[in-house]
Amino acid sequence: MNKYLFILSFAGAAFFSACSNSEDLSIGDFPSVDEAKGSALIFEAKQDSEIPITLRIAQGRAITRKPIDPTSVDSEGYGNFSSEIDDPLTTETNEARYLGVFCLATGYQFPYKDNPPIINKWKDDNTGLLVRMKNVPAIVENGDITFKDVDNEGNVSGSKEYYYPIGKWMKYNFYAYYPWQETNASLEISENTVVEMNYEIDGSQDIIWGMANPDDNIYNDAPDGAEPFSASYFRWKKADIAEHGGDITDYYPQFSFKHKLVQFRFFIKAANSTALGKDIKVTAMSISNAIYKLKLVVADKRSEPKNVNGDLRIDNSNGSVTKELKIKYVNPTDKTDFQNTDRFGDPYSVTVTDVNVNTATPVGYIMLPSPSISKESGFKYKLDVTVNYSEGTATKQYEINPPDGGFIEGKIYNIVISIDV
């Protein structure tokens, strides 16, 4: 059996920005913290400022792959965040389809850098100052991000507003991942200030990660004590724009998203006319050794080279990390009908000896981490294909060989299976 790999390019990233229409408020510096005053000052510093945290899609067409839309030929499997019913980021009834957002303190502002008033540790922080937003679910709707509220039982309800803290001690950054998971079920914040989410995937959905970049050149003119991202920065920037002109929305944090899984799309053809005459029907396809236990590093404030923001790893803390995952279903006639179910409930008849992946609809897809994350030398995914034909039934196993450079996360690989029975 011959196998062909076709690599399609990775589309652009989505960007979010924020907005504010509050009036400026002048806040004085806090005095040094001692044991007697510490609790009161922390309580005061963590209170909401007048600067809201409001994120929205950046100007222009913010493009990202829809996790359950692997078939669009024109956009190479990518689509816009929108309010369409099939867009997973806007399906409020499915908790697993929210975007998860963190707002975390990443350092101190002048004049507190040499004499910090509070130790910046994310783990076990209950001040609301260091961990400003902790795993907040959000939806993207009509180009805007809406934060959702979560009760103590993990139930998601109506929208909720968040604000930068009033204190000028800290500066912050934003981290986001998809799909959202309940805090109690999967969130880990380790002693070395790494935020991790654990996943057990089924091959139907993507994992997406992103963070804002306060070191972007656009923020180079920020003065000491008003550094991005913080309430003091946006107060200063609004005053600067009032004097020199500009648009405040250009300076809000923007997420640059990355897809952390590889998407495999499968096409089937007969090897030749002889094979085609044997009435081939594919009854099952699966990856027999799919890596399904994963750990995503959502945020890490350690310095390089230890910093591992956005890393995807195998979670080998409990038992085997591989299992059989079946190829997922794609409706060949209705591209709005994508289901997270196994593809081959009914046999698929093989009727061609040639496939053009630019025009043909794949028979199924699966999203998996790149096999390069395995610690096993030379690890490759194994594809099992079961067929019925005029002379009987057969199951064959094939290794999915990577192209030069290996399988790259965020890219789509079209695999043509040539069946010769």
PyMOL commands that set and color helices and strands:
alter all, ss='L'
color gray80, all
select helices_A, chain A and resi 35-45+88-90+95-97+183-186+217-219+231-244+248-251+273-276+371-373
alter helices_A, ss='H'
color red, helices_A
select strands_A, chain A and resi 3-8+16-18+48-53+55-57+63-64+79-80+99-108+131-141+144-150+156-159+162-165+170-178+187-189+194-200+208-211+256-259+262-270+281-291+293-300+312-314+322-326+328-330+338-342+348-349+364-368+382-389+392-399+412-419
alter strands_A, ss='S'
color yellow, strands_A
deselect
rebuild
show_as cartoon
